[in-house]
Amino acid sequence: MKEQLSFILKNIHGVIFLIDLDGKFVLSEGLALKRLGLKAGEIVGLSVYDVYKDYPDIVKSVKIALQGETVKKKIKVNDLCFDVIFSPYIEDNVGQTGVIGLATDITDIESTKAAMADNKNNFKTIIDLAPECFLMGDPKGNIIYVNDKAEEITGYSAKDILNKNISILFTEESLKERPLRYDLLEKGESVISERQIRRADGSVATIQSNSKRMSDGTLVAFIRDVTDLKEMQKKIELVSKLDSLGYLAAGIAHNFNNLMTGIFNYIAIAKLNTQETATKETLEKVENLIDEVRKLTGKLLTFSKGGYSKKIPQNIEAVVSNICYDILDYVKYDVKNNMQTSTTCSFDRGQIELVVKNIIDNAMESMPNGGELVIDSERINLSENNKYDLISGSYIKISVTDSGCGIKEENMAKIFDPFYTTKESSEGIGLSLAHSILKKHDGAIHCFSSSESGTTFEIFLPVC
């Protein structure tokens, strides 16, 4: 029996030790001694306080165990790590005669844990550096992890969005129209989609997402904000549409003008050949109508690529102010001209007047019962890659703000489309004409609107 016990002690995977009441080793056995650079029994008779004087955790644990308490401690010795149990050693009819301990070598386990922690940190670092938003959720769609990019795209901080369901990013209406495809994720399929989300501040963003269900049931998704890309595509489509219609409009306008000139000449001859007052009055009314037609074809020519712009340096605020004075007679409108600057730009006065009048006409029509119209000007410097797609430089920004009913969100994307209108008695070319004119002036027009604060149109022209 003694030989069997000795064999067990020498081949135990760890170190078993016995320390007497004076702190001296009585027993020291186990395979792990070799990793400590010791032989079995080598430290027997030596004081633990001397052998491990540089390891205060060992000394402290032995002293506590000598007082009758069991201590469990993770202790590092050199580059090795041990799970150690220090227990009072009690003999029958004698009492406590020392401390018995078992040290289990967990160096490899701890190294594996550290490597796993490093991998986890590396994964987190990579995910946080990703240019796309990364979301991880439980099988029910509750968000359990987000990277730093998520706040930029969704507007929600990690604190605000964690443990919330992914549905927080969508309106109830959009989820009814296009439910999230948990059914496909359950089948292990990747779900690639494009849809709109509602940011924390209430604004809308267009996203593209790629979602997948992992083997442990968690859901992961990479989300890319494509709002600017979609806006750029719309602008490219609009420019292409305007260019195509411009060529068509130019041809129609020229031919129409030629026809109207012929008709006008024949009417002039008819007036000379008649003495009847009623007939002359009728012919004069027709001439007036032809003048209106010519004005319309003039707009089409301006809209088209054939439209000619006679640009000369002049004060833009003075031109806009003159238009403001013309509408002061409409007593039901409170017109506030807040323009303070005096800026010289190179532009065609007639065309820019047409732009401003179109915008003001729209504003007044949105306030049938009266309201406030505010005109502001501001000189700004735009850097490269600005949101207005203008070249870098100095610009004057003219803002026209009304207190009307606003433009519906679904109509905002179409307001600069040629011939688009929500009014029965409108040609539908006013704003597309403004867009075309400002483009030819190396400027831009921008609009934002809400039912609470009305509509603001911003006109940009380069400063001389």
C-alpha positions in Angstrom: 0.0 0.0 0.0 2.9 2.4 0.8 4.5 1.7 -2.5 1.2 2.3 -4.4 0.8 5.6 -2.5 4.3 6.6 -3.4 3.7 5.8 -7.0 0.6 7.9 -7.1 2.3 10.9 -5.5 5.2 10.8 -7.9 3.1 10.6 -11.0 0.3 13.1 -10.1 -0.1 15.7 -12.8 0.7 18.7 -10.7 2.5 19.2 -7.3 1.3 17.9 -4.0 3.1 19.4 -0.9 2.9 19.2 2.8 4.2 22.0 5.1 4.5 21.7 8.9 3.5 24.3 11.5 6.9 26.0 11.2 6.5 26.5 7.5 9.0 23.8 6.4 8.3 21.5 3.5 7.7 17.9 4.7 6.6 16.6 1.3 7.0 17.7 -2.3 6.0 15.3 -5.1 4.5 15.4 -8.6 5.3 15.6 -12.3 5.0 19.4 -12.5 8.1 19.8 -10.2 10.2 19.2 -13.4 8.6 22.3 -15.0 9.6 24.3 -11.9 13.2 23.0 -12.3 12.9 20.9 -9.1 13.3 17.3 -8.2 11.0 15.3 -6.0 11.8 16.0 -2.4 14.4 18.6 -3.3 12.9 21.4 -1.1 11.9 19.1 1.8 13.2 20.6 5.0 13.4 24.1 3.5 11.2 26.9 4.7 8.4 28.0 2.3 9.1 31.6 3.5 12.6 31.3 2.1 12.0 29.3 -1.0 9.1 31.5 -2.1 10.0 34.8 -0.4 9.5 36.6 -3.8 6.0 35.3 -4.1 3.8 37.0 -1.5 0.6 35.2 -2.6 2.2 31.9 -1.7 3.5 33.1 1.7 0.1 34.8 2.5 -1.9 31.7 1.5 0.2 29.4 3.7 -0.2 31.6 6.7 -4.0 31.7 6.2 -4.1 27.9 5.9 -2.0 27.5 9.0 -4.8 29.5 10.8 -7.4 26.9 9.8 -8.8 28.3 6.6 -8.8 26.8 3.1 -7.4 29.1 0.3 -7.9 28.7 -3.4 -5.6 30.8 -5.5 -4.3 31.2 -9.1 -0.6 31.7 -8.7 2.1 32.5 -11.3 5.7 31.2 -10.7 8.1 32.4 -13.3 6.3 31.8 -16.7 4.1 29.1 -15.3 0.5 29.3 -13.9 -1.0 27.1 -11.2 -4.4 26.6 -9.6 -3.4 26.0 -6.0 -5.5 24.8 -3.0 -4.0 25.4 0.5 -5.8 23.4 3.1 -5.2 22.8 6.9 -3.7 19.4 7.4 -5.4 17.8 10.4 -4.5 14.5 12.0 -6.8 12.4 14.1 -6.5 12.9 17.9 -3.8 15.5 17.2 -5.4 18.4 15.3 -3.8 20.6 12.7 -0.2 19.7 12.1 0.4 21.8 9.0 -0.8 22.7 5.5 -1.4 20.3 2.6 -1.7 21.6 -0.9 -2.3 20.6 -4.5 -1.0 22.8 -7.3 -2.4 22.0 -10.8 -0.5 23.3 -13.8 -2.9 25.4 -15.9 -0.2 27.2 -17.9 -1.4 25.7 -21.2 -5.0 26.4 -20.4 -4.3 30.0 -19.5 -2.2 30.4 -22.7 -5.1 29.1 -24.8 -7.5 31.5 -23.0 -5.2 34.4 -23.6 -4.9 33.5 -27.3 -8.7 33.3 -27.5 -9.0 36.6 -25.8 -6.4 38.1 -28.2 -8.4 36.6 -31.1 -11.6 38.1 -29.7 -9.9 41.5 -29.3 -8.4 41.2 -32.8 -11.9 40.4 -34.2 -13.4 43.3 -32.3 -10.7 45.6 -33.7 -11.2 44.4 -37.2 -15.0 44.8 -36.9 -14.7 48.3 -35.4 -12.3 49.4 -38.2 -14.8 48.1 -40.8 -16.2 50.8 -43.1 -19.7 49.2 -42.7 -22.0 49.0 -39.7 -21.9 45.5 -38.0 -24.8 44.2 -35.9 -25.0 41.0 -34.0 -28.3 39.8 -32.6 -29.9 36.8 -30.8 -32.2 34.5 -32.7 -35.2 36.9 -31.9 -33.4 39.9 -33.4 -32.4 41.6 -30.1 -29.1 43.4 -30.7 -26.2 42.1 -28.6 -23.2 43.8 -30.3 -22.6 46.8 -32.6 -19.4 48.3 -33.9 -18.4 51.9 -33.9 -19.8 52.6 -37.4 -23.3 51.7 -36.2 -23.8 55.0 -34.5 -22.7 56.9 -37.5 -25.2 55.2 -39.7 -28.2 54.7 -37.4 -27.6 57.7 -35.0 -28.0 55.4 -32.0 -25.2 54.9 -29.5 -24.3 51.4 -28.4 -25.8 52.2 -25.0 -29.1 53.2 -26.7 -29.4 50.3 -29.1 -28.0 47.3 -27.2 -30.7 44.8 -26.1 -33.2 46.5 -28.3 -34.9 44.7 -31.2 -33.6 45.4 -34.7 -37.2 46.6 -35.5 -36.3 49.8 -33.7 -34.7 50.9 -37.0 -37.8 50.6 -39.1 -41.3 52.1 -39.1 -44.3 49.9 -38.5 -45.5 50.7 -42.0 -42.3 49.6 -43.7 -42.2 46.4 -41.7 -45.8 45.6 -42.7 -44.9 46.2 -46.4 -41.6 44.4 -46.2 -41.2 42.1 -43.2 -37.7 41.1 -42.1 -36.9 37.7 -43.6 -36.2 35.6 -40.5 -37.7 32.6 -42.4 -34.8 32.7 -44.9 -32.2 33.2 -42.2 -33.6 30.1 -40.3 -32.9 28.1 -43.5 -29.3 29.2 -43.4 -29.6 31.5 -46.4 -27.9 34.9 -46.7 -30.3 37.7 -47.0 -29.2 40.7 -49.1 -31.6 43.6 -49.2 -32.0 47.3 -49.8 -34.4 49.3 -47.7 -34.9 52.5 -45.7 -34.2 52.9 -42.0 -35.3 55.6 -39.6 -32.4 57.1 -37.8 -32.5 58.2 -34.1 -33.1 61.8 -35.1 -36.1 60.8 -37.3 -34.2 61.2 -40.6 -34.4 58.5 -43.3 -31.4 56.6 -44.7 -31.2 54.1 -47.5 -29.1 51.0 -46.6 -27.9 47.8 -48.2 -27.6 44.9 -45.8 -26.2 41.4 -45.9 -27.5 39.1 -43.1 -26.7 35.6 -42.0 -27.6 33.2 -39.2 -24.6 31.6 -37.5 -24.3 28.0 -36.4 -25.0 29.0 -32.7 -28.2 30.8 -33.7 -26.9 34.4 -33.5 -27.7 36.7 -36.4 -25.1 38.9 -38.0 -25.5 41.7 -40.5 -23.2 44.1 -42.3 -25.0 47.4 -43.2 -23.8 50.0 -45.7 -25.3 53.5 -46.0 -26.0 54.1 -49.6 -28.1 57.3 -49.1 -25.6 59.6 -50.8 -25.0 57.0 -53.6 -28.8 56.9 -54.3 -29.0 60.7 -54.3 -26.1 60.8 -56.8 -27.8 58.2 -59.0 -31.0 60.3 -58.9 -29.0 63.4 -59.9 -27.3 61.6 -62.7 -30.7 60.3 -63.9 -32.2 63.8 -63.6 -29.3 65.4 -65.6 -29.6 62.7 -68.2 -33.4 63.3 -68.4 -32.9 67.0 -68.6 -30.3 66.7 -71.3 -32.6 64.4 -73.4 -35.6 66.6 -72.9 -33.5 69.7 -73.6 -32.7 68.6 -77.1 -36.3 67.7 -77.7 -37.5 71.0 -76.2 -35.1 73.1 -78.3 -36.4 71.5 -81.5 -40.0 71.9 -80.6 -39.5 75.5 -79.4 -37.7 76.6 -82.5 -40.3 75.1 -84.8 -43.2 76.4 -82.7 -41.7 79.9 -82.7 -41.5 79.8 -86.5 -45.1 78.7 -86.8 -46.2 81.4 -84.3 -44.3 84.0 -86.3 -46.2 83.0 -89.4 -49.5 83.1 -87.6 -48.6 86.4 -86.1 -47.8 87.9 -89.5 -51.1 86.6 -91.0 -53.0 88.2 -88.0 -51.2 91.5 -88.7 -52.3 91.4 -92.4 -55.9 90.5 -91.3 -56.0 93.5 -89.0 -55.0 95.8 -91.9 -57.7 94.3 -94.1 -60.6 94.7 -91.7 -62.4 97.8 -90.5 -64.6 96.0 -88.0 -63.8 96.9 -84.4 -65.0 93.6 -82.9 -62.8 91.7 -85.4 -59.7 93.8 -84.6 -60.3 93.3 -80.9 -60.5 89.5 -81.4 -57.3 89.5 -83.4 -55.5 91.5 -80.7 -56.6 88.9 -78.2 -55.1 86.2 -80.4 -51.9 88.2 -80.6 -51.8 88.4 -76.8 -52.2 84.6 -76.6 -49.4 84.2 -79.2 -47.2 86.4 -76.9 -48.0 84.0 -74.0 -47.0 81.0 -76.3 -43.8 82.8 -77.2 -43.0 83.2 -73.5 -43.6 79.5 -73.0 -41.3 78.6 -75.9 -38.8 81.0 -74.5 -38.8 79.0 -71.2 -38.4 75.8 -73.2 -35.4 77.3 -75.0 -33.8 78.3 -71.7 -34.5 74.9 -70.4 -32.9 73.3 -73.4 -29.3 73.1 -74.3 -30.0 75.7 -77.0 -30.9 78.3 -74.3 -28.5 81.2 -74.4 -27.3 82.9 -71.1 -26.1 86.5 -71.3 -23.9 86.6 -68.2 -22.6 89.9 -66.8 -21.2 90.8 -63.4 -23.9 92.4 -61.2 -25.3 92.6 -57.7 -27.4 89.5 -57.0 -29.0 90.8 -53.8 -30.2 93.9 -55.7 -31.9 91.7 -58.3 -33.6 89.6 -55.7 -34.6 92.6 -53.6 -36.4 94.2 -56.6 -38.5 91.0 -57.0 -39.3 91.2 -53.3 -40.6 94.8 -53.7 -42.9 93.7 -56.5 -44.7 91.3 -54.2 -45.1 93.7 -51.2 -48.5 94.7 -52.6 -49.8 91.2 -51.7 -50.9 92.3 -48.2 -51.7 88.8 -47.0 -48.0 87.9 -47.2 -45.5 89.0 -44.6 -42.3 89.4 -46.7 -39.0 89.7 -44.7 -36.0 90.6 -46.8 -33.0 89.8 -44.5 -30.3 90.1 -47.1 -27.4 92.1 -45.7 -24.6 91.3 -48.1 -23.7 92.9 -51.4 -22.2 90.3 -53.7 -21.2 90.4 -57.3 -21.9 87.4 -59.4 -21.8 86.8 -63.2 -25.3 85.8 -64.3 -28.1 86.4 -66.9 -30.5 88.8 -65.1 -33.6 87.7 -66.9 -32.9 84.0 -66.2 -32.1 84.4 -62.6 -35.1 86.6 -62.1 -37.2 83.7 -63.6 -35.6 81.3 -61.1 -36.4 83.5 -58.1 -40.0 84.3 -59.3 -40.7 80.6 -59.9 -39.6 79.8 -56.3 -41.5 82.7 -54.8 -44.6 81.8 -56.8 -44.4 78.3 -55.5 -44.1 79.6 -51.9 -47.1 81.9 -52.3 -49.2 79.1 -53.7 -48.3 76.9 -50.7 -49.8 79.7 -48.4 -53.3 80.3 -49.9 -54.5 82.0 -46.8 -51.3 84.1 -46.3 -48.2 83.5 -44.4 -44.5 84.5 -43.9 -41.9 84.6 -46.7 -38.3 85.1 -45.6 -35.4 85.9 -48.0 -31.8 85.5 -46.6 -28.4 85.6 -48.2 -25.1 84.2 -47.0 -21.6 84.1 -48.5 -20.1 80.6 -48.0 -17.0 78.7 -49.0 -17.5 75.2 -50.3 -14.7 72.6 -50.1 -14.3 69.7 -52.6 -16.8 66.8 -52.5 -19.5 69.0 -50.9 -23.1 67.7 -50.8 -24.2 70.2 -53.5 -21.8 68.7 -56.1 -20.3 72.1 -56.8 -16.7 72.8 -57.4 -14.8 74.2 -54.5 -14.9 78.0 -54.1 -16.8 81.0 -52.9 -20.6 81.1 -53.4 -23.6 83.3 -52.5 -26.5 81.3 -51.0 -29.9 82.8 -51.4 -32.5 81.2 -49.2 -36.3 81.5 -49.7 -38.3 80.1 -46.8 -42.1 80.0 -46.6 -44.4 79.0 -43.8 -46.7 76.9 -46.0 -47.9 73.4 -45.9 -44.5 71.9 -47.0 -43.8 69.3 -49.7 -44.8 65.7 -49.1 -41.8 63.4 -48.6 -42.8 61.1 -51.5 -42.8 64.2 -53.9 -39.5 65.6 -52.8 -37.5 63.4 -55.2 -39.5 64.5 -58.2 -39.8 68.3 -57.8 -37.0 69.0 -60.3 -38.3 66.5 -62.8 -39.5 68.2 -66.0 -43.3 68.4 -66.4 -43.9 67.1 -62.9 -46.5 69.0 -61.0 -49.2 68.5 -58.4 -51.2 71.6 -59.6 -53.8 71.3 -62.3 -53.0 74.7 -63.9 -49.3 74.3 -64.0 -46.9 73.6 -66.9 -44.6 71.6 -64.5 -41.4 73.1 -65.8 -40.8 75.9 -63.3 -38.4 74.1 -61.0 -36.8 72.0 -63.7 -36.2 75.2 -65.5 -34.6 76.7 -62.4 -32.4 73.6 -62.1 -31.4 73.9 -65.7 -30.6 77.7 -65.5 -28.5 77.4 -62.3 -26.6 74.4 -63.7 -25.7 76.6 -66.7 -24.5 79.3 -64.2 -22.3 76.7 -62.5 -24.6 76.9 -59.5 -27.2 74.7 -57.8 -30.6 74.6 -56.2 -31.4 72.7 -53.1 -34.7 72.1 -51.2 -35.7 70.8 -47.8 -39.3 70.8 -46.4 -41.5 69.7 -43.6 -45.2 70.1 -42.7 -44.2 71.9 -39.5 -41.8 74.5 -40.8 -42.7 74.9 -44.5 -40.2 74.8 -47.3 -36.8 76.3 -48.0 -35.2 76.6 -51.4 -31.5 77.5 -51.5 -29.9 79.0 -54.6 -26.1 78.8 -55.1 -24.2 81.0 -57.5 -20.4 81.4 -57.7 -19.0 84.7 -56.6 -16.9 86.7 -59.1 
